[in-house]
Amino acid sequence: MLIRYKQSYEKIAMGLLSFMPGEENLKQLQSTMHEYETNEHWRLFLWKDDDITGIIGIRIIDEDTAEVQHLSVNPSHRGQGLGKRMIQQLKDMLREEYELVPNKKLKGFFENCGFDDAQ
């Protein structure tokens, strides 16, 4: 299930984000985490079953749209549909507020998962 990020999850969140292209550099990763912690338009969610195994981050673009800008799954849990479940649950959570769209890097993943609204 998706849970909202809080600072006590910082190390695991940074670890999961570090698997994202462009986030391998420590300074960039720290900058990204700072945005999630301080920018009201950036929101970070973690996937937790027994352990935290995935992360999904969005940026509110306007009053109707939120863009998925980060999506990462622990390598030992990949190939099990976790990314798709995270997107679907986030779409369900935000349904009343925002349309969820992928950024350019995640567009292909959205399409492969069958989300026909990938723009």
ABEGO torsion letter per residue (X at the ends): XBBBBBAAAAAAAAAAAAABBGAABAAAAAAAAAAAAABAABBBBBBBBABBABBBBBBBABAABBBBABBBBBAAABGAGAAAAAAAAAAAAAAAABBBBBBAAAAAAAAAAGBAABX
